[in-house]
Amino acid sequence: MRKIPLLLMLLAQIAAAEEGRQVVLNLQYPCRLSYVLDEDKKSVPLPPGTVGSNYLTLPRKALTLWAEGGSGLYQWQGSTHLYNIETAVELQLSRHINWLPLGVVGLLAVGIGWKTMRRRLETANRNVLEENLPLVPQDGSLPTRPIGGYRITRRLGAGGMGVVYQGVGADGAQVAIKVPAPHLIAEQEYRSRWIREIDLGTKLNHPGVVRMVCLPEGEELYLVLEFVEGVTLDNVAAKSFQQELKRVRSWLEQSLEALVYVHSQGVIHRDLKPANLIIQPNERLKMMDFGIAHKILGTKLTATDMILGTPVYMAPEQVQGLPVDERSDLYSLGLIFYERLLGKLPYPEDMLQIMQYKLTQSLPDLRQVLPGIPEGMANLLHWMTDRDPSRRPATANDALKALREFA
């Protein structure tokens, strides 16, 4: 009876020997393995082989052992016949470059490079086109390109001398951008005045003066100024006489404080008028537009420069083209608030008659045309608007002290 299990074991070994054989395969690289049966020539997959020794069970009828693999840019493969091989298999793998992924990568690189180059060319062409677009479009639309790095959001005002835009920077900062009218840019005299305003603007820093934010870039003419929420004095609606009196006193004081500073910097404004005084919602005043201002001790002005300004508010000596000084600004400022209290200018409508009036007559006494006006206010405005500069306050500080004495 003991011989039966032994016999069964022997039969099992014989059957196993007939069904398959174990071999050892050494691999240089990890591979996918398969073998080919000589009877049907079909490839039969095996478990993947790893680097080093692999123990395989192969049918005795296996004709060929096949191995192949790949990693990125390389592929490898090899095969060997299994004739008379019982225990160890030597399989030499040949490695070669996998051109397909290289070709795909190359095509992608070329495509990306071309797309990038085309985008850069388009951007460069767009920048060239934008640089040639006018800052003041003829159809009244807003410029489509930034000015000084600021995107234009709306038009604040326009006139014969140019346009003022509102702009916003990348950080959200709001600015006002003043651009000259195209027909004036080519005029050398106007260009000189503009550059003068830029030069003065970089030096003036006072709460009562609109501040310059940055210098213009390149050769284009424009000014980037702080954006002040408010309206110019000529657009501020009038109130009752007592309310106007209170507001005029405050605005006059603020204007004189600004002039004290401006004159201390050696600058004469020369074009003070209601449109150059901006009133903020909190009733604070700022002085702006130093386009024809000049240094008291600076570049000599031409005869044409001497009579620049708004004739209605000019001092008599400025109308005549005579030298101007701090007292000329005081005349203009006094006339601005004289008009504000009276409700109109005390001149004829014809410009020639206005010029003649300025040179030959004094302004009417406010106490006669405005009953109830404080004597101190009437005296100060008459003092500031005297036809003879020598009889006006010598400085803005003198006028400021007089205002505060009777207040």
C-alpha positions as CSV (number, residue, x, y, z in Angstrom):
1,M,0.0,0.0,0.0
2,R,2.9,2.4,0.7
3,K,4.0,2.1,-2.9
4,I,0.8,3.7,-4.2
5,P,1.5,7.4,-3.0
6,L,5.1,7.0,-4.3
7,L,3.7,5.9,-7.7
8,L,1.3,8.8,-7.8
9,M,4.1,11.3,-7.1
10,L,6.2,9.8,-9.8
11,L,3.4,10.0,-12.3
12,A,2.8,13.7,-11.3
13,Q,6.5,14.5,-11.9
14,I,6.4,12.8,-15.2
15,A,3.2,14.8,-16.2
16,A,4.8,18.0,-15.1
17,A,7.9,17.3,-17.0
18,E,5.8,16.7,-20.1
19,E,3.8,19.9,-19.5
20,G,6.6,22.4,-18.8
21,R,10.0,23.2,-17.7
22,Q,11.6,26.0,-15.5
23,V,14.3,28.2,-16.8
24,V,16.2,31.2,-15.4
25,L,16.2,34.4,-17.5
26,N,18.6,37.3,-16.8
27,L,17.4,40.7,-18.0
28,Q,19.2,44.1,-18.3
29,Y,15.9,46.1,-18.4
30,P,12.3,45.5,-17.3
31,C,10.4,43.8,-20.1
32,R,7.2,42.4,-21.3
33,L,7.7,38.7,-21.9
34,S,6.0,36.2,-24.2
35,Y,6.8,32.9,-25.9
36,V,5.8,31.4,-29.3
37,L,4.6,27.8,-29.6
38,D,6.0,25.9,-32.6
39,E,2.7,24.4,-33.4
40,D,0.5,27.5,-33.8
41,K,3.0,30.3,-34.1
42,K,1.0,32.4,-31.6
43,S,2.6,34.6,-29.0
44,V,1.5,33.8,-25.5
45,P,2.1,36.5,-22.8
46,L,4.0,35.8,-19.6
47,P,4.1,37.9,-16.4
48,P,6.5,40.9,-16.9
49,G,10.1,40.4,-16.2
50,T,12.2,42.6,-14.0
51,V,15.9,43.5,-14.1
52,G,18.0,40.5,-12.9
53,S,17.1,36.9,-12.6
54,N,13.5,35.8,-13.5
55,Y,12.3,32.2,-13.0
56,L,9.9,31.2,-15.8
57,T,7.8,28.1,-16.3
58,L,7.7,27.4,-20.1
59,P,5.9,24.6,-22.0
60,R,8.3,22.2,-23.5
61,K,6.9,22.9,-26.9
62,A,7.7,26.7,-26.6
63,L,9.8,27.6,-29.6
64,T,10.9,31.2,-29.0
65,L,11.2,33.5,-26.0
66,W,10.5,37.2,-26.8
67,A,11.2,40.3,-24.6
68,E,10.5,44.0,-25.3
69,G,10.1,47.2,-23.2
70,G,10.6,50.9,-23.3
71,S,11.1,54.0,-21.1
72,G,10.6,57.5,-22.5
73,L,13.0,58.1,-25.4
74,Y,14.4,54.5,-25.6
75,Q,13.0,51.1,-26.5
76,W,14.6,47.7,-26.2
77,Q,13.8,44.2,-27.5
78,G,15.3,40.8,-28.0
79,S,14.5,37.1,-28.6
80,T,16.1,33.7,-28.4
81,H,15.3,30.2,-29.5
82,L,14.6,27.6,-26.8
83,Y,16.2,24.6,-28.5
84,N,18.0,22.4,-26.0
85,I,17.7,25.0,-23.3
86,E,16.8,23.5,-19.9
87,T,17.8,25.8,-17.1
88,A,19.3,29.2,-18.1
89,V,18.4,31.6,-21.0
90,E,20.8,34.3,-22.2
91,L,18.8,37.0,-23.9
92,Q,20.7,40.0,-25.5
93,L,18.5,43.1,-25.7
94,S,19.1,45.7,-28.3
95,R,18.3,49.4,-27.4
96,H,17.3,52.1,-29.8
97,I,15.8,55.6,-29.7
98,N,12.1,55.8,-29.8
99,W,11.6,58.4,-32.5
100,L,7.9,58.7,-32.2
101,P,7.8,60.6,-28.9
102,L,10.8,62.7,-30.0
103,G,8.9,63.6,-33.2
104,V,5.8,64.5,-31.2
105,V,7.8,66.6,-28.7
106,G,9.6,68.2,-31.6
107,L,6.3,69.1,-33.4
108,L,4.9,70.4,-30.2
109,A,8.0,72.5,-29.6
110,V,7.8,73.9,-33.1
111,G,4.1,74.6,-32.7
112,I,4.5,76.3,-29.3
113,G,7.5,78.3,-30.6
114,W,5.6,79.5,-33.7
115,K,2.6,80.4,-31.6
116,T,4.7,82.3,-29.1
117,M,6.6,84.2,-31.9
118,R,3.3,85.0,-33.7
119,R,1.9,86.3,-30.4
120,R,4.9,88.5,-29.8
121,L,4.8,89.8,-33.4
122,E,1.1,90.6,-33.0
123,T,1.7,92.3,-29.6
124,A,4.6,94.3,-31.1
125,N,2.5,95.3,-34.1
126,R,-0.4,96.2,-31.8
127,N,1.9,98.3,-29.7
128,V,3.2,100.2,-32.7
129,L,-0.3,100.8,-33.9
130,E,-1.4,102.0,-30.5
131,E,1.6,104.3,-30.2
132,N,0.4,106.0,-33.4
133,L,-3.2,106.4,-32.2
134,P,-4.0,110.1,-31.3
135,L,-4.4,111.0,-27.7
136,V,-7.3,113.3,-28.7
137,P,-9.4,111.3,-31.3
138,Q,-11.1,113.5,-33.8
139,D,-14.5,111.8,-33.3
140,G,-14.5,112.8,-29.6
141,S,-14.1,109.2,-28.4
142,L,-11.8,108.1,-25.6
143,P,-8.2,107.0,-26.4
144,T,-8.1,103.2,-26.6
145,R,-4.5,103.1,-25.4
146,P,-3.1,104.0,-22.0
147,I,-1.6,107.4,-21.4
148,G,1.4,107.3,-19.0
149,G,0.4,103.8,-17.9
150,Y,-3.1,104.9,-17.0
151,R,-6.2,103.5,-18.7
152,I,-8.6,106.3,-19.8
153,T,-12.1,105.9,-18.2
154,R,-13.9,109.2,-19.1
155,R,-13.6,112.7,-20.4
156,L,-13.6,115.4,-17.6
157,G,-13.6,118.4,-19.9
158,A,-12.6,119.7,-23.3
159,G,-11.9,123.0,-24.9
160,G,-9.9,124.8,-27.6
161,M,-6.7,124.2,-25.7
162,G,-7.1,120.5,-25.1
163,V,-8.8,117.7,-23.3
164,V,-8.8,116.5,-19.7
165,Y,-9.4,112.8,-19.1
166,Q,-9.9,110.7,-16.0
167,G,-7.6,107.7,-15.8
168,V,-7.0,104.7,-13.5
169,G,-3.7,102.9,-12.8
170,A,-3.1,99.2,-12.3
171,D,-3.3,99.8,-8.6
172,G,-6.7,101.5,-8.9
173,A,-5.3,105.0,-8.3
174,Q,-7.4,107.7,-10.0
175,V,-5.7,110.6,-11.9
176,A,-6.5,113.5,-14.2
177,I,-4.7,113.6,-17.5
178,K,-4.4,116.8,-19.4
179,V,-3.7,116.5,-23.1
180,P,-3.1,119.5,-25.4
181,A,-5.1,120.0,-28.6
182,P,-3.4,118.4,-31.6
183,H,-3.1,121.6,-33.6
184,L,-1.1,123.2,-30.7
185,I,1.5,120.5,-30.3
186,A,3.5,121.6,-33.3
187,E,3.8,125.2,-32.0
188,Q,7.2,125.6,-30.4
189,E,5.9,128.4,-28.1
190,Y,3.1,126.3,-26.8
191,R,5.4,123.3,-26.4
192,S,7.7,125.5,-24.3
193,R,4.9,126.6,-22.1
194,W,3.8,123.0,-21.6
195,I,7.3,121.9,-20.6
196,R,7.4,124.9,-18.2
197,E,4.3,123.6,-16.6
198,I,5.8,120.2,-16.2
199,D,8.9,121.7,-14.6
200,L,6.9,123.9,-12.2
201,G,4.5,121.0,-11.4
202,T,7.3,118.8,-10.1
203,K,8.3,121.5,-7.6
204,L,4.9,122.5,-6.2
205,N,3.6,120.5,-3.3
206,H,0.8,122.1,-1.2
207,P,-2.7,121.0,-0.1
208,G,-4.2,124.0,-2.0
209,V,-2.5,123.2,-5.3
210,V,-3.3,120.3,-7.6
211,R,-0.3,118.0,-7.5
212,M,1.5,116.5,-10.5
213,V,1.6,112.7,-10.1
214,C,4.3,111.7,-12.6
215,L,6.3,112.9,-15.5
216,P,5.2,112.1,-19.1
217,E,6.9,109.2,-20.9
218,G,8.6,109.7,-24.2
219,E,8.1,112.7,-26.5
220,E,4.3,113.0,-26.1
221,L,2.9,116.0,-24.3
222,Y,0.5,115.4,-21.5
223,L,0.2,116.0,-17.7
224,V,-0.7,113.4,-15.2
225,L,-2.2,115.2,-12.2
226,E,-3.9,114.1,-9.0
227,F,-7.6,113.5,-9.5
228,V,-9.7,116.0,-7.5
229,E,-13.4,115.3,-7.0
230,G,-15.3,118.5,-7.4
231,V,-16.2,121.3,-9.8
232,T,-14.6,124.5,-10.9
233,L,-15.7,127.7,-9.2
234,D,-17.5,129.0,-12.3
235,N,-19.8,125.9,-12.1
236,V,-20.7,126.2,-8.4
237,A,-24.3,127.3,-7.9
238,A,-24.7,130.5,-5.9
239,K,-26.5,130.5,-2.6
240,S,-28.1,133.3,-0.5
241,F,-25.9,136.5,0.0
242,Q,-25.0,135.6,3.6
243,Q,-24.1,132.0,2.6
244,E,-22.0,133.3,-0.3
245,L,-20.3,135.8,2.0
246,K,-19.3,133.0,4.3
247,R,-18.1,130.8,1.4
248,V,-16.2,133.6,-0.3
249,R,-14.3,134.4,2.9
250,S,-13.3,130.7,3.3
251,W,-12.3,130.3,-0.4
252,L,-10.4,133.6,-0.4
253,E,-8.4,132.5,2.6
254,Q,-7.6,129.1,1.1
255,S,-6.6,130.8,-2.2
256,L,-4.3,133.3,-0.5
257,E,-2.7,130.5,1.5
258,A,-2.0,128.6,-1.7
259,L,-0.6,131.8,-3.3
260,V,1.6,132.5,-0.3
261,Y,3.2,129.1,-1.0
262,V,3.3,129.4,-4.8
263,H,4.9,132.8,-4.6
264,S,7.4,131.6,-2.0
265,Q,8.6,129.1,-4.6
266,G,9.2,132.0,-7.0
267,V,6.2,131.2,-9.2
268,I,3.6,133.6,-10.6
269,H,0.4,131.9,-11.8
270,R,-0.7,134.6,-14.3
271,D,-3.9,132.9,-15.3
272,L,-6.1,132.9,-12.2
273,K,-9.8,132.6,-13.0
274,P,-12.8,130.7,-11.7
275,A,-12.2,127.8,-14.1
276,N,-8.7,127.3,-12.5
277,L,-10.1,127.0,-8.9
278,I,-11.7,123.7,-8.1
279,I,-14.1,123.3,-5.2
280,Q,-14.3,119.9,-3.6
281,P,-17.5,118.5,-1.9
282,N,-16.1,119.5,1.5
283,E,-15.8,123.1,0.2
284,R,-12.0,122.8,0.2
285,L,-10.3,124.7,-2.7
286,K,-7.4,123.7,-4.9
287,M,-5.6,125.9,-7.5
288,M,-4.7,124.3,-10.8
289,D,-3.5,125.0,-14.4
290,F,0.0,126.6,-14.2
291,G,0.3,126.4,-18.0
292,I,1.5,130.0,-18.4
293,A,3.0,130.5,-15.0
294,H,6.6,131.5,-14.8
295,K,9.4,131.9,-12.3
296,I,9.9,135.4,-10.9
297,L,13.7,135.0,-11.3
298,G,13.8,132.6,-14.2
299,T,13.7,132.4,-18.0
300,K,12.9,135.8,-19.7
301,L,9.5,135.7,-21.3
302,T,8.7,136.8,-24.8
303,A,6.4,139.7,-25.5
304,T,3.8,137.2,-26.5
305,D,4.1,135.4,-23.3
306,M,3.6,138.6,-21.4
307,I,0.0,139.0,-22.5
308,L,-1.0,135.4,-22.2
309,G,-3.9,134.7,-19.8
310,T,-7.6,135.3,-19.6
311,P,-8.1,139.0,-20.4
312,V,-11.2,139.4,-18.3
313,Y,-9.4,138.5,-15.1
314,M,-6.0,140.0,-16.0
315,A,-4.4,142.8,-14.1
316,P,-4.2,146.1,-16.0
317,E,-0.4,145.8,-16.3
318,Q,-0.7,142.3,-17.7
319,V,-3.1,143.5,-20.3
320,Q,-0.6,146.1,-21.4
321,G,2.2,143.5,-21.6
322,L,4.1,145.1,-18.7
323,P,6.2,143.0,-16.3
324,V,4.0,141.0,-13.8
325,D,4.7,140.0,-10.2
326,E,2.8,138.6,-7.2
327,R,0.5,141.6,-7.2
328,S,-0.8,140.6,-10.6
329,D,-2.1,137.3,-9.2
330,L,-3.7,139.2,-6.3
331,Y,-5.6,141.4,-8.7
332,S,-7.0,138.4,-10.5
333,L,-7.9,136.6,-7.3
334,G,-9.6,139.7,-5.9
335,L,-11.6,140.2,-9.1
336,I,-12.8,136.5,-9.0
337,F,-14.4,136.9,-5.6
338,Y,-15.6,140.5,-6.3
339,E,-17.5,138.8,-9.2
340,R,-18.7,136.0,-6.9
341,L,-20.3,138.4,-4.4
342,L,-21.7,140.8,-7.0
343,G,-23.0,137.9,-9.1
344,K,-21.5,139.3,-12.3
345,L,-18.4,141.0,-13.7
346,P,-18.5,144.9,-13.4
347,Y,-17.5,145.2,-17.1
348,P,-19.2,145.7,-20.5
349,E,-19.6,142.6,-22.6
350,D,-17.4,143.8,-25.4
351,M,-13.8,142.6,-25.0
352,L,-12.2,145.8,-26.3
353,Q,-14.4,147.9,-23.9
354,I,-13.3,145.6,-21.0
355,M,-9.6,146.2,-21.8
356,Q,-10.2,150.0,-22.0
357,Y,-12.2,149.9,-18.8
358,K,-9.5,148.1,-16.9
359,L,-6.9,150.7,-17.9
360,T,-9.0,153.8,-17.2
361,Q,-11.5,153.1,-14.4
362,S,-11.6,151.6,-11.0
363,L,-14.2,149.0,-10.0
364,P,-17.4,150.2,-8.4
365,D,-17.4,150.4,-4.6
366,L,-19.0,147.1,-3.4
367,R,-20.6,148.9,-0.4
368,Q,-22.7,150.9,-2.8
369,V,-23.9,148.0,-4.9
370,L,-24.0,145.4,-2.1
371,P,-25.6,146.8,1.0
372,G,-24.7,144.7,4.1
373,I,-21.3,143.6,2.9
374,P,-18.8,143.8,5.7
375,E,-16.5,146.8,5.4
376,G,-13.4,144.7,5.9
377,M,-14.3,142.4,3.0
378,A,-15.2,145.3,0.7
379,N,-11.9,147.1,1.6
380,L,-9.8,144.0,1.0
381,L,-11.3,143.3,-2.4
382,H,-10.8,146.9,-3.5
383,W,-7.3,146.9,-2.2
384,M,-6.5,143.7,-4.2
385,T,-8.1,145.0,-7.4
386,D,-6.6,148.5,-7.5
387,R,-5.5,149.5,-11.0
388,D,-2.1,150.7,-9.7
389,P,0.0,147.7,-8.6
390,S,1.9,149.9,-6.1
391,R,-1.4,150.5,-4.2
392,R,-2.2,146.7,-3.9
393,P,-1.0,144.4,-1.1
394,A,2.7,143.8,-1.7
395,T,2.4,140.1,-1.0
396,A,-0.3,137.4,-0.7
397,N,0.7,137.2,3.0
398,D,-0.2,140.9,3.5
399,A,-3.7,140.2,2.0
400,L,-4.1,137.1,4.1
401,K,-3.3,139.0,7.3
402,A,-5.8,141.7,6.4
403,L,-8.5,139.0,5.8
404,R,-7.9,137.4,9.2
405,E,-7.8,140.7,11.0
406,F,-11.4,141.6,10.1
407,A,-12.8,138.1,10.2
